[in-house]
Amino acid sequence: MKIDVNELGPVQRKISVELPPETVTSEFSRAYKNLGQRVRVKGFRPGKIPRHVLQGIYGDEIKGEVRSHLVEESLGEVIKERGLQIVSRPEVEANELVEGRPFSFSAVFEVKPEIEAKDYLGVELQKVKLTISDAQVQAALGRFQEGHARLEVVGDRKIVQRGDFATLDFAGSIGGKPFAGGKGENYVLEVGGGHALPQFEDAVAGLELGEQRTVQIKYPDDYPNKEIAGKTVDFSLVAREIKEKVLPALDDDFAKDHGECASLAELREKIRARLEDEIKHIQNEGLKEQLIGRLIEKHPITPPGSMVERQTRYLMERYQEQASRQPPSDSSPAPSPDETRKSLETRAARQVRATLLIERISQLEKIEVTENDVRERVDQLVRAAGERAKTVRDIYSRPDARDELRAQLVFDRTVSYLLERAKVAQIDPPPSVVDEPGEKS
């Protein structure tokens, strides 16, 4: 077998192979022998069918089978022998296959880049000093209090105000014709909550109970519902009920009922501890991003296009899934599909670079995970899945899913290994930056 491997680029290779006549003949003989054992031809016993008969019936099929087998076997042998790490499907060009003659073909594919990892221990990083102030604790406590507010019917006024929860009947039409989703009864709207177009909320504010009001709403061109995007809709509105949010008193009883604490003071400390945990998580994630950024700067590798494309598709799927659950804000136009894809391609290329670099470092530092590590992580994911536990368990019973999980565990363990050995300097935050971690207790 004659082999020629050419480097077409940093991550692209071309293999040219020529197989001798005897290899081709041997493969044809094997294929016809196997065929004769499994097919039935009238007038002949199994295994005794003359080859010329088989050739007349199955010649084209056998030629295709032989071609595929010769390419797969010889290509796999060359790839293993040369230690090539292929990341794309080979594009094969083959010459005519004739029994008793040499057979040649070429294959072009992408490989992982060769990375000479260096200076990855003791990377200099900066961590912003962050502390939790009493004001931040009070703000988080206020959000927690608001989350347990109750709605009560307003009895002393009949005019809808901003901040109210108005129960509405509405019917929309375009040019006198109703449209899908344009009608609602007993629909509760938080007026000023930003859950509807500003013009719609403005129309509801000031509405009197029982009053019927007709308003015109001009929808923006990029509104998610294409049926009404860019059009003017006539709405008939009637307010049926007004409720307002009533906050519970911040006292020890509130702490016992909603915070599982003996006192309000204990609830404050619980919230402070949670905010501090969030700060640590934010700091750690920031260090990870810094570390990966520094490594990418030191190792300007070319990411294989096929890997970037796969990761871009994955990010696009996630983006579209999230967009379907949470439509873009009416106040800011959504980016165009081209802008979105370009942004996600940039992110995907960075993620691929990071994956390849960390993978190489894990090999050099001999960082591995065991099957028991994978099993424990699967158990954690299953426990966290709740009602989807069986689905998650089934997903990770597949070898490909377990391989992906194993790779992620190696990645995380390697990043932690590098962070432990990094040189981290504490710096003061900019005076204008005020961080407000989450809202749960």
C-alpha angles and dihedrals in degrees: 000000000000115000131189123178117193127189107225094176142335092295103014125091135180121205119196117193133184118190120202122245093252092058090051093048092048091052092050090050092050092048094050092045092053091045092052090055096053106037131072123221120183112251096024133088118237110274092015099081110127114246094235089058092051090045092053092052104032104020098119093043092051093047090054092047092049092048092051093046094048092049095045096045098045094040092050090049093051093046092051094044093050094042094235117170103212118201101173137052109268116248103221128201114186132187121227114297114227124170112246094022133092115271121211134183141161132218128199120198145146125258135192110272119253105252124199097199113204141162092018096133119077095019111180112241137169127225120195114228107239127181133180114244127206088247091058091049090050091048091051090047089052092053089049090050091050090051088062096045118126129220117238129185113254108235104174101060140035101201120095114237133189110275092035125119103230123196106217143186111205139170125190130198139177114216089345094308122112120231135208112282092010096114130068140166127202089003111169115217127183099221108227092010093117095239094119135036111292090239090055093050090047089054092051093048107088094022114140122224110268093008117131113217129181118208137172119230122193109209119211119252092245096050109140094235100075092194091070102022110126093006135113114241125199111218127194108205132193124177112216102175140004123213130177132203114254116197120218117239115267100236141116092282090057090051091051096045100043109014101042089233132127094230144008089253090056090049090053091053091047090053091047091052091050092049090050090052089051090050091052090049091049091049092049093049089049091052091050091053091047092049094050090045092052092048092050090050091053094046111045096189127168111240115220109256093226092057091047091049092051092049091046090053090050092050091046091053091051092046093050092046091052092044091053091054095042114028117212119274115273091225096059124045117240117247116259119259090252092051091048094049093047091051092048092047089056091050092045092052090053092048092050091050090050092048093051093046095048091045091054092047091049088055093049093047092041093235111169142161126222129227087252089058089053092047092051091050091050089051090052092051091048092051091049093048096072109185090009092058095113092047091051091047090051092049093055093046086075115092094225092054092048090049090053091048091048090052091050091050091051089048093051093045092049093049090050089049091053094045091053088057097040123109103241120192121198114228133183118252120248108271092238095055116098115175121206110190122203134309110240127096 
